[in-house]
Amino acid sequence: MYVCMCHAVTEDQVKKAIDGGASSPRQIAKGCKAGTDCGSCVRRIQALLGEHGARPCPTARLAAKLGLADPQSAQPQPAPAAPAPASGPIAPVLPLRAA
């Protein structure tokens, strides 16, 4: 399965880089360029690193240290309701006069 579509990098290539000593997304990127273009694969690379015993994502460590919810498990908050229209008289729109 592809991890990085921009550079056609597969999970196996990322796993080989991890087995070769890579322990961060930046180190993975040095070998195969995964995560250096659009960045949408970086979370998957971080997950693969975590599955193979590498250090977790710095954001996850910071969230845990601050006692915040895990971003993966956080539920999206509903959008605030739109304000009610103002009540009262509305000024009429007058046509423009030609000069």
Phi and psi restraints in degrees (value plus and minus 20) as a CYANA .aco file:
   2 TYR   PHI     -98.6   -58.6
   2 TYR   PSI     117.3   157.3
   3 VAL   PHI    -118.1   -78.1
   3 VAL   PSI     -66.2   -26.2
   4 CYS   PHI    -136.2   -96.2
   4 CYS   PSI      90.2   130.2
   5 MET   PHI     -94.8   -54.8
   5 MET   PSI     -51.8   -11.8
   6 CYS   PHI     -82.5   -42.5
   6 CYS   PSI     -56.6   -16.6
   7 HIS   PHI    -139.8   -99.8
   7 HIS   PSI      -6.1    33.9
   8 ALA   PHI      31.4    71.4
   8 ALA   PSI      31.5    71.5
   9 VAL   PHI    -122.2   -82.2
   9 VAL   PSI     109.8   149.8
  10 THR   PHI    -115.0   -75.0
  10 THR   PSI     147.1   187.1
  11 GLU   PHI     -79.8   -39.8
  11 GLU   PSI     -59.8   -19.8
  12 ASP   PHI     -81.2   -41.2
  12 ASP   PSI     -59.3   -19.3
  13 GLN   PHI     -85.0   -45.0
  13 GLN   PSI     -60.6   -20.6
  14 VAL   PHI     -86.3   -46.3
  14 VAL   PSI     -62.7   -22.7
  15 LYS   PHI     -83.6   -43.6
  15 LYS   PSI     -57.9   -17.9
  16 LYS   PHI     -85.3   -45.3
  16 LYS   PSI     -58.7   -18.7
  17 ALA   PHI     -84.3   -44.3
  17 ALA   PSI     -60.1   -20.1
  18 ILE   PHI     -84.7   -44.7
  18 ILE   PSI     -65.2   -25.2
  19 ASP   PHI     -82.8   -42.8
  19 ASP   PSI     -46.9    -6.9
  20 GLY   PHI    -101.8   -61.8
  20 GLY   PSI     -21.2    18.8
  21 GLY   PHI      97.0   137.0
  21 GLY   PSI     -25.6    14.4
  22 ALA   PHI     -85.9   -45.9
  22 ALA   PSI     114.0   154.0
  23 SER   PHI    -151.2  -111.2
  23 SER   PSI      -6.4    33.6
  24 SER   PHI    -171.9  -131.9
  24 SER   PSI     138.7   178.7
  25 PRO   PHI     -77.4   -37.4
  25 PRO   PSI     -54.6   -14.6
  26 ARG   PHI     -84.7   -44.7
  26 ARG   PSI     -60.4   -20.4
  27 GLN   PHI     -88.3   -48.3
  27 GLN   PSI     -56.0   -16.0
  28 ILE   PHI     -82.5   -42.5
  28 ILE   PSI     -64.1   -24.1
  29 ALA   PHI     -82.3   -42.3
  29 ALA   PSI     -55.2   -15.2
  30 LYS   PHI     -81.6   -41.6
  30 LYS   PSI     -52.4   -12.4
  31 GLY   PHI    -105.6   -65.6
  31 GLY   PSI     -58.5   -18.5
  32 CYS   PHI    -151.8  -111.8
  32 CYS   PSI     -19.0    21.0
  33 LYS   PHI      51.2    91.2
  33 LYS   PSI     -15.9    24.1
  34 ALA   PHI     -81.5   -41.5
  34 ALA   PSI     112.3   152.3
  35 GLY   PHI      67.9   107.9
  35 GLY   PSI     -15.3    24.7
  36 THR   PHI    -119.7   -79.7
  36 THR   PSI     -23.4    16.6
  37 ASP   PHI    -126.7   -86.7
  37 ASP   PSI    -113.1   -73.1
  38 CYS   PHI    -101.6   -61.6
  38 CYS   PSI     -44.3    -4.3
  39 GLY   PHI      65.6   105.6
  39 GLY   PSI     -20.4    19.6
  40 SER   PHI     -89.5   -49.5
  40 SER   PSI     -35.2     4.8
  41 CYS   PHI    -112.4   -72.4
  41 CYS   PSI     -26.9    13.1
  42 VAL   PHI     -81.8   -41.8
  42 VAL   PSI     -59.0   -19.0
  43 ARG   PHI     -83.3   -43.3
  43 ARG   PSI     -59.2   -19.2
  44 ARG   PHI     -87.9   -47.9
  44 ARG   PSI     -58.9   -18.9
  45 ILE   PHI     -82.7   -42.7
  45 ILE   PSI     -62.5   -22.5
  46 GLN   PHI     -82.0   -42.0
  46 GLN   PSI     -58.9   -18.9
  47 ALA   PHI     -84.9   -44.9
  47 ALA   PSI     -62.9   -22.9
  48 LEU   PHI     -83.4   -43.4
  48 LEU   PSI     -59.6   -19.6
  49 LEU   PHI     -81.4   -41.4
  49 LEU   PSI     -64.2   -24.2
  50 GLY   PHI     -83.6   -43.6
  50 GLY   PSI     -58.4   -18.4
  51 GLU   PHI     -85.3   -45.3
  51 GLU   PSI     -45.0    -5.0
  52 HIS   PHI    -124.0   -84.0
  52 HIS   PSI      -1.1    38.9
  53 GLY   PHI      63.3   103.3
  53 GLY   PSI     -11.7    28.3
  54 ALA   PHI     -98.3   -58.3
  54 ALA   PSI     151.5   191.5
  55 ARG   PHI     -85.0   -45.0
  55 ARG   PSI     125.5   165.5
  56 PRO   PHI     -92.1   -52.1
  56 PRO   PSI     148.2   188.2
  57 CYS   PHI     -76.0   -36.0
  57 CYS   PSI     115.2   155.2
  58 PRO   PHI     -76.8   -36.8
  58 PRO   PSI     -54.7   -14.7
  59 THR   PHI     -84.0   -44.0
  59 THR   PSI     -60.6   -20.6
  60 ALA   PHI     -86.0   -46.0
  60 ALA   PSI     -59.6   -19.6
  61 ARG   PHI     -84.0   -44.0
  61 ARG   PSI     -62.9   -22.9
  62 LEU   PHI     -84.8   -44.8
  62 LEU   PSI     -63.4   -23.4
  63 ALA   PHI     -80.6   -40.6
  63 ALA   PSI     -62.2   -22.2
  64 ALA   PHI     -85.3   -45.3
  64 ALA   PSI     -60.4   -20.4
  65 LYS   PHI     -84.7   -44.7
  65 LYS   PSI     -55.9   -15.9
  66 LEU   PHI    -105.6   -65.6
  66 LEU   PSI     -24.2    15.8
  67 GLY   PHI      54.7    94.7
  67 GLY   PSI       4.0    44.0
  68 LEU   PHI    -107.8   -67.8
  68 LEU   PSI     141.5   181.5
  69 ALA   PHI     -86.4   -46.4
  69 ALA   PSI     130.5   170.5
  70 ASP   PHI     -84.8   -44.8
  70 ASP   PSI     106.3   146.3
  71 PRO   PHI     -78.9   -38.9
  71 PRO   PSI     -48.6    -8.6
  72 GLN   PHI     -90.4   -50.4
  72 GLN   PSI     -53.0   -13.0
  73 SER   PHI    -119.3   -79.3
  73 SER   PSI     -24.6    15.4
  74 ALA   PHI     -88.1   -48.1
  74 ALA   PSI     117.1   157.1
  75 GLN   PHI    -105.8   -65.8
  75 GLN   PSI     117.9   157.9
  76 PRO   PHI     -85.1   -45.1
  76 PRO   PSI     121.2   161.2
  77 GLN   PHI    -105.6   -65.6
  77 GLN   PSI     121.2   161.2
  78 PRO   PHI     -86.6   -46.6
  78 PRO   PSI     128.7   168.7
  79 ALA   PHI     -89.4   -49.4
  79 ALA   PSI     126.0   166.0
  80 PRO   PHI     -86.0   -46.0
  80 PRO   PSI     130.5   170.5
  81 ALA   PHI     -87.8   -47.8
  81 ALA   PSI     128.3   168.3
  82 ALA   PHI     -88.9   -48.9
  82 ALA   PSI     125.2   165.2
  83 PRO   PHI     -86.4   -46.4
  83 PRO   PSI     128.2   168.2
  84 ALA   PHI     -89.5   -49.5
  84 ALA   PSI     125.8   165.8
  85 PRO   PHI     -83.9   -43.9
  85 PRO   PSI     126.6   166.6
  86 ALA   PHI     -87.7   -47.7
  86 ALA   PSI     119.2   159.2
  87 SER   PHI    -113.9   -73.9
  87 SER   PSI     136.7   176.7
  88 GLY   PHI     103.5   143.5
  88 GLY   PSI     159.3   199.3
  89 PRO   PHI     -88.9   -48.9
  89 PRO   PSI     124.5   164.5
  90 ILE   PHI    -126.9   -86.9
  90 ILE   PSI     111.9   151.9
  91 ALA   PHI     -87.6   -47.6
  91 ALA   PSI     113.1   153.1
  92 PRO   PHI     -90.8   -50.8
  92 PRO   PSI     131.7   171.7
  93 VAL   PHI    -111.1   -71.1
  93 VAL   PSI     100.9   140.9
  94 LEU   PHI    -119.2   -79.2
  94 LEU   PSI     123.4   163.4
  95 PRO   PHI     -91.0   -51.0
  95 PRO   PSI     131.5   171.5
  96 LEU   PHI     -98.2   -58.2
  96 LEU   PSI     122.9   162.9
  97 ARG   PHI    -114.2   -74.2
  97 ARG   PSI     121.4   161.4
  98 ALA   PHI     -97.0   -57.0
  98 ALA   PSI     117.6   157.6
